């Protein structure tokens, strides 16, 4: 009777396939994370712009409607910011 020999090639191919799948999954997750981080940065910029605008409005001639709109916009951005933090 011949001695039984099992080729490790199949195991190696499975290992390579699993590694490739893991690399693809990591790449997709990293892409999603980068996209969400970009959204978060855009929200930060938008919030800073609204805060600057609110600061200018409160110093200059008082336009209560615009001041209230700007304040409301900041609150909305803060809410979106919290949601985006959860996404990241």
One Martini backbone bead per residue (centre of mass of N, CA, C, O) as a GRO file, in nm:
protein
   88
    1UNK     BB    1   0.097   0.037   0.022
    2UNK     BB    2   0.060   0.355  -0.011
    3UNK     BB    3   0.147   0.654   0.090
    4UNK     BB    4  -0.013   0.915   0.231
    5UNK     BB    5  -0.060   1.226   0.039
    6UNK     BB    6  -0.110   1.571   0.104
    7UNK     BB    7  -0.188   1.849  -0.051
    8UNK     BB    8  -0.134   2.200   0.032
    9UNK     BB    9  -0.258   2.365  -0.199
   10UNK     BB   10  -0.555   2.396  -0.111
   11UNK     BB   11  -0.499   2.545   0.152
   12UNK     BB   12  -0.350   2.781   0.025
   13UNK     BB   13  -0.584   2.879  -0.155
   14UNK     BB   14  -0.778   2.938   0.077
   15UNK     BB   15  -0.600   3.140   0.223
   16UNK     BB   16  -0.580   3.343  -0.007
   17UNK     BB   17  -0.882   3.393  -0.037
   18UNK     BB   18  -0.928   3.501   0.253
   19UNK     BB   19  -0.730   3.735   0.232
   20UNK     BB   20  -0.868   3.879  -0.003
   21UNK     BB   21  -1.138   3.922   0.140
   22UNK     BB   22  -1.021   4.090   0.373
   23UNK     BB   23  -0.907   4.317   0.198
   24UNK     BB   24  -1.174   4.404   0.074
   25UNK     BB   25  -1.324   4.466   0.336
   26UNK     BB   26  -1.125   4.679   0.434
   27UNK     BB   27  -1.147   4.870   0.195
   28UNK     BB   28  -1.450   4.928   0.225
   29UNK     BB   29  -1.439   5.034   0.517
   30UNK     BB   30  -1.237   5.262   0.462
   31UNK     BB   31  -1.409   5.414   0.258
   32UNK     BB   32  -1.647   5.470   0.446
   33UNK     BB   33  -1.486   5.622   0.660
   34UNK     BB   34  -1.382   5.849   0.480
   35UNK     BB   35  -1.659   5.954   0.397
   36UNK     BB   36  -1.758   6.019   0.689
   37UNK     BB   37  -1.524   6.213   0.757
   38UNK     BB   38  -1.594   6.419   0.537
   39UNK     BB   39  -1.873   6.489   0.643
   40UNK     BB   40  -1.775   6.588   0.919
   41UNK     BB   41  -1.597   6.818   0.812
   42UNK     BB   42  -1.824   6.970   0.668
   43UNK     BB   43  -1.985   7.025   0.928
   44UNK     BB   44  -1.768   7.188   1.071
   45UNK     BB   45  -1.748   7.412   0.863
   46UNK     BB   46  -2.045   7.498   0.867
   47UNK     BB   47  -2.053   7.571   1.165
   48UNK     BB   48  -1.833   7.788   1.159
   49UNK     BB   49  -1.980   7.972   0.960
   50UNK     BB   50  -2.232   8.021   1.135
   51UNK     BB   51  -2.081   8.139   1.377
   52UNK     BB   52  -1.959   8.378   1.229
   53UNK     BB   53  -2.225   8.498   1.133
   54UNK     BB   54  -2.344   8.537   1.416
   55UNK     BB   55  -2.125   8.726   1.519
   56UNK     BB   56  -2.172   8.948   1.309
   57UNK     BB   57  -2.475   8.994   1.363
   58UNK     BB   58  -2.444   9.080   1.669
   59UNK     BB   59  -2.261   9.331   1.607
   60UNK     BB   60  -2.440   9.436   1.419
   61UNK     BB   61  -2.718   9.486   1.298
   62UNK     BB   62  -3.022   9.395   1.419
   63UNK     BB   63  -3.140   9.073   1.291
   64UNK     BB   64  -3.347   8.856   1.426
   65UNK     BB   65  -3.416   8.657   1.203
   66UNK     BB   66  -3.125   8.586   1.117
   67UNK     BB   67  -3.025   8.503   1.394
   68UNK     BB   68  -3.225   8.271   1.434
   69UNK     BB   69  -3.150   8.110   1.181
   70UNK     BB   70  -2.856   8.068   1.259
   71UNK     BB   71  -2.908   7.926   1.528
   72UNK     BB   72  -3.072   7.693   1.406
   73UNK     BB   73  -2.851   7.591   1.217
   74UNK     BB   74  -2.655   7.512   1.441
   75UNK     BB   75  -2.838   7.300   1.574
   76UNK     BB   76  -2.859   7.118   1.326
   77UNK     BB   77  -2.556   7.064   1.299
   78UNK     BB   78  -2.521   6.935   1.574
   79UNK     BB   79  -2.706   6.697   1.514
   80UNK     BB   80  -2.553   6.591   1.264
   81UNK     BB   81  -2.288   6.555   1.413
   82UNK     BB   82  -2.382   6.330   1.605
   83UNK     BB   83  -2.463   6.132   1.385
   84UNK     BB   84  -2.182   6.120   1.247
   85UNK     BB   85  -2.027   6.008   1.486
   86UNK     BB   86  -2.177   5.740   1.484
   87UNK     BB   87  -2.087   5.656   1.194
   88UNK     BB   88  -1.775   5.663   1.275
   0.00000   0.00000   0.00000
